[in-house]
């Protein structure tokens, strides 16, 4: 990792101006998670929530499973299911009339996504997607996204619960980015401003850390809004020409070439669950 000129803009203790070379204080969101408050109907004692069962069976991520249930495409013993309903042992659960496959052991891949590849499961225009770079697996889906022209560390998994844990803002998994800018390396006062926060159309965005690097900077974020890094740099007058995610939580690329992937171990997955 490039160290630049050896100083870092970091979050201040009281959330004010960035400090240089002082202790890091997390800027993760403190908003409490609110319950969904939906789908009490049809829930019985015991059993397993349908969205979790669908996820474990590799049909869809948990969020997409919820959408399937809400669309009336899931039945239990011939009756249309409701969100929040539990499936009891021996019940016949179907999606679009097709019985669920047996639950499979979850799989999670770490991919070094190349630029020019879409972060999506399918593309109706036939463009290359991240799914073309990993072995086919029922229910496999990206965790979050990297833009078409961005590159670097991307997770794909069949584990819907893991996706929810890694995607929800309340867990605040750190993500580190190497950024190249048309204007070169941002000066100290610009990096400090990124830590203090910049106004975007969807609210103030702050970096946990910002430090210089050759031709650009390194940014550490605790959230993942759409094109956030590019918009933050644009807000301070810098155009991003290249963007690579180098770290997600405790995971790093570790020498993977663009387009290469590896499977995560059970210990690595459990470490991700413990973070945030």
C-alpha positions as CSV (number, residue, x, y, z in Angstrom):
1,X,0.0,0.0,0.0
2,X,1.3,3.4,-0.9
3,X,2.0,5.6,2.1
4,X,2.2,9.0,0.4
5,X,3.8,11.7,2.4
6,X,3.2,10.0,5.8
7,X,0.3,11.9,7.3
8,X,-3.4,11.1,7.6
9,X,-6.6,13.1,8.0
10,X,-8.8,11.3,10.5
11,X,-12.1,11.7,12.2
12,X,-11.9,14.0,15.3
13,X,-13.2,13.0,18.7
14,X,-16.2,15.2,18.6
15,X,-17.0,14.8,14.9
16,X,-15.5,18.2,14.0
17,X,-12.4,19.1,12.0
18,X,-10.1,16.3,10.9
19,X,-6.8,15.9,12.8
20,X,-3.4,15.0,11.3
21,X,-1.8,11.8,12.6
22,X,-4.1,11.5,15.7
23,X,-6.0,8.6,16.9
24,X,-8.8,7.3,14.7
25,X,-12.4,7.6,15.9
26,X,-15.1,5.8,14.0
27,X,-17.7,7.8,12.1
28,X,-20.0,4.9,11.6
29,X,-23.7,5.6,11.7
30,X,-25.2,5.3,15.1
31,X,-28.7,4.9,13.9
32,X,-30.4,2.0,15.5
33,X,-31.9,-0.6,13.2
34,X,-35.6,-0.5,13.0
35,X,-37.6,-3.7,12.8
36,X,-39.5,-4.4,9.6
37,X,-42.7,-4.7,11.5
38,X,-44.2,-6.8,8.7
39,X,-45.7,-10.2,8.1
40,X,-46.8,-11.4,11.5
41,X,-49.6,-13.1,9.9
42,X,-49.2,-16.8,9.2
43,X,-46.2,-17.2,11.6
44,X,-46.4,-20.2,13.7
45,X,-44.3,-21.4,16.7
46,X,-41.0,-22.9,15.8
47,X,-40.0,-23.6,12.2
48,X,-37.9,-21.3,10.0
49,X,-38.7,-18.0,8.4
50,X,-39.4,-18.5,4.8
51,X,-37.0,-15.8,3.5
52,X,-34.2,-17.5,5.5
53,X,-35.2,-21.0,4.1
54,X,-35.2,-19.7,0.6
55,X,-31.8,-18.1,1.1
56,X,-30.3,-21.3,2.5
57,X,-31.8,-23.3,-0.4
58,X,-29.9,-21.1,-2.8
59,X,-33.1,-19.7,-4.4
60,X,-32.3,-16.0,-3.7
61,X,-30.7,-13.6,-1.3
62,X,-32.8,-12.9,1.8
63,X,-33.9,-9.5,0.5
64,X,-34.9,-11.0,-2.9
65,X,-36.6,-13.8,-1.1
66,X,-38.7,-11.3,0.7
67,X,-39.7,-9.7,-2.6
68,X,-40.7,-13.2,-3.9
69,X,-42.9,-13.7,-0.9
70,X,-44.5,-10.2,-1.2
71,X,-45.2,-10.9,-4.9
72,X,-47.2,-14.0,-4.0
73,X,-44.8,-16.3,-5.7
74,X,-44.1,-18.5,-2.7
75,X,-46.6,-21.1,-1.4
76,X,-46.7,-23.4,1.7
77,X,-48.8,-26.5,1.3
78,X,-50.5,-24.9,-1.6
79,X,-51.4,-21.6,0.1
80,X,-49.8,-18.3,-0.8
81,X,-47.3,-17.4,1.9
82,X,-47.0,-14.1,3.7
83,X,-43.9,-12.2,4.8
84,X,-42.8,-13.3,8.2
85,X,-44.4,-16.7,7.9
86,X,-42.5,-19.7,9.2
87,X,-42.2,-23.1,7.5
88,X,-42.6,-26.1,9.7
89,X,-40.8,-29.4,9.1
90,X,-42.5,-31.5,6.4
91,X,-44.4,-28.6,4.8
92,X,-44.3,-28.3,1.0
93,X,-42.6,-24.9,0.2
94,X,-42.6,-23.9,-3.5
95,X,-41.5,-20.9,-5.6
96,X,-43.5,-20.4,-8.8
97,X,-44.8,-23.9,-8.3
98,X,-41.3,-25.5,-8.1
99,X,-40.3,-27.3,-4.9
100,X,-37.3,-25.9,-3.0
101,X,-34.0,-27.7,-3.6
102,X,-32.4,-29.1,-0.4
103,X,-30.4,-26.5,1.5
104,X,-26.8,-26.3,0.4
105,X,-23.7,-25.3,2.3
106,X,-23.1,-21.6,1.8
107,X,-20.2,-20.5,-0.4
108,X,-18.5,-17.1,-0.4
109,X,-15.9,-15.9,-2.9
110,X,-13.5,-12.9,-2.8
111,X,-13.1,-11.5,-6.3
112,X,-10.7,-8.9,-7.7
113,X,-13.2,-7.3,-10.0
114,X,-11.7,-5.8,-13.2
115,X,-12.9,-2.5,-14.6
116,X,-15.5,-2.8,-17.3
117,X,-17.4,-5.7,-15.7
118,X,-20.9,-5.2,-14.3
119,X,-21.7,-6.0,-10.6
120,X,-24.9,-7.8,-11.3
121,X,-26.2,-11.4,-11.7
122,X,-27.6,-10.9,-15.2
123,X,-27.6,-8.3,-17.9
124,X,-30.2,-8.0,-20.5
125,X,-27.7,-6.4,-22.9
126,X,-25.4,-9.4,-22.7
127,X,-22.5,-7.5,-21.2
128,X,-19.9,-9.2,-19.0
129,X,-20.8,-9.5,-15.3
130,X,-19.0,-10.7,-12.2
131,X,-20.9,-13.9,-12.4
132,X,-18.8,-14.8,-15.5
133,X,-15.7,-14.8,-13.4
134,X,-16.7,-17.3,-10.7
135,X,-18.1,-20.8,-10.7
136,X,-21.9,-21.0,-11.2
137,X,-23.7,-21.7,-8.0
138,X,-27.5,-21.5,-7.2
139,X,-28.3,-18.4,-5.3
140,X,-24.9,-16.8,-5.8
141,X,-25.0,-13.0,-5.8
142,X,-22.7,-10.0,-5.2
143,X,-22.6,-8.3,-1.8
144,X,-23.1,-4.7,-2.6
145,X,-21.6,-3.4,-5.8
146,X,-18.7,-1.8,-7.5
147,X,-19.4,0.5,-10.4
148,X,-18.7,-0.6,-14.0
149,X,-15.6,1.5,-14.2
150,X,-14.4,0.6,-10.6
151,X,-12.2,-2.4,-9.7
152,X,-11.0,-4.3,-6.7
153,X,-12.4,-6.4,-3.8
154,X,-15.9,-7.7,-4.2
155,X,-17.6,-10.5,-2.3
156,X,-20.1,-12.9,-3.8
157,X,-22.0,-15.4,-1.6
158,X,-24.9,-17.8,-1.5
159,X,-25.4,-16.8,2.2
160,X,-28.3,-14.4,2.5
161,X,-27.8,-13.8,6.2
162,X,-24.2,-12.9,5.5
163,X,-25.3,-10.5,2.8
164,X,-27.7,-8.8,5.2
165,X,-25.0,-8.5,7.8
166,X,-22.4,-7.0,5.4
167,X,-24.9,-4.6,3.7
168,X,-26.7,-3.1,6.6
169,X,-25.4,0.3,7.7
170,X,-25.7,-0.5,11.4
171,X,-22.7,-3.0,11.1
172,X,-20.5,-0.3,9.5
173,X,-17.9,-2.6,7.8
174,X,-14.9,-0.4,6.8
175,X,-14.0,-0.3,3.1
176,X,-10.7,1.1,1.9
177,X,-10.2,2.6,-1.6
178,X,-7.2,3.6,-3.6
179,X,-8.1,6.6,-5.7
180,X,-6.4,8.2,-8.7
181,X,-7.3,11.8,-9.6
182,X,-6.9,13.8,-12.7
183,X,-5.6,16.7,-10.6
184,X,-3.1,14.6,-8.8
185,X,-2.7,14.2,-5.0
186,X,-5.2,16.3,-3.0
187,X,-3.5,18.7,-0.5
188,X,-3.8,18.3,3.2
189,X,-6.7,20.7,3.6
190,X,-8.8,18.9,1.0
191,X,-8.2,15.5,2.7
192,X,-9.2,17.0,6.0
193,X,-12.4,18.3,4.5
194,X,-13.3,14.8,3.3
195,X,-13.1,13.7,6.9
196,X,-15.1,16.6,8.2
197,X,-17.7,15.8,5.6
198,X,-19.0,17.1,2.3
199,X,-22.5,17.8,1.2
200,X,-24.0,15.4,-1.4
201,X,-27.5,15.3,-2.8
202,X,-28.3,12.4,-0.5
203,X,-26.8,14.0,2.7
204,X,-23.5,14.7,4.2
205,X,-20.8,12.1,3.5
206,X,-17.6,11.6,5.6
207,X,-14.5,9.6,5.3
208,X,-13.2,7.7,8.3
209,X,-9.6,8.4,7.1
210,X,-8.1,10.2,4.1
211,X,-4.4,10.1,3.3
212,X,-2.3,11.1,0.3
213,X,-1.0,8.6,-2.3
214,X,0.9,9.1,-5.5
215,X,-1.5,10.8,-8.0
216,X,-4.4,10.6,-5.7
217,X,-5.3,9.4,-2.2
218,X,-6.5,6.5,0.1
219,X,-10.0,6.8,1.6
220,X,-11.5,4.7,4.3
221,X,-15.3,4.7,4.4
222,X,-17.8,3.1,6.8
223,X,-20.7,3.2,4.4
224,X,-21.3,2.5,0.7
225,X,-23.6,4.8,-1.1
226,X,-23.9,4.8,-4.9
227,X,-20.7,6.2,-6.5
228,X,-19.9,7.8,-3.1
229,X,-16.1,8.1,-3.5
230,X,-16.4,9.7,-6.9
231,X,-19.1,12.1,-5.7
232,X,-17.1,13.0,-2.6
233,X,-14.0,13.9,-4.6
234,X,-16.0,15.8,-7.1
235,X,-17.5,17.9,-4.3
236,X,-13.9,19.1,-3.4
237,X,-13.0,19.7,-7.0
238,X,-11.2,16.5,-7.9
239,X,-12.1,14.1,-10.7
240,X,-11.5,10.4,-10.1
241,X,-9.8,8.7,-13.0
242,X,-9.4,5.3,-11.4
243,X,-10.8,3.6,-8.3
244,X,-9.9,0.4,-6.7
245,X,-11.3,-1.1,-3.5
246,X,-8.4,-2.6,-1.6
247,X,-10.0,-3.8,1.7
248,X,-13.4,-4.9,3.0
249,X,-13.4,-5.3,6.8
250,X,-10.5,-7.6,7.6
251,X,-10.3,-8.9,4.0
252,X,-7.7,-7.7,1.5
253,X,-6.9,-8.6,-2.1
254,X,-3.7,-10.3,-1.1
255,X,-2.1,-10.5,-4.5
256,X,-5.1,-11.6,-6.5
257,X,-4.8,-10.4,-10.1
258,X,-7.8,-8.7,-11.8
259,X,-10.4,-11.4,-12.6
260,X,-9.1,-13.8,-10.1
261,X,-11.0,-15.1,-7.1
262,X,-10.7,-17.3,-4.1
263,X,-13.1,-19.0,-1.7
264,X,-13.3,-17.7,1.9
265,X,-12.6,-20.1,4.7
266,X,-15.1,-20.7,7.5
267,X,-12.9,-18.7,9.8
268,X,-12.8,-15.7,7.5
269,X,-16.6,-15.7,7.2
270,X,-17.0,-15.9,10.9
271,X,-14.6,-13.1,11.4
272,X,-16.7,-10.9,9.0
273,X,-19.8,-11.8,11.1
274,X,-18.0,-10.7,14.2
275,X,-16.9,-7.3,12.8
276,X,-19.0,-4.2,12.8
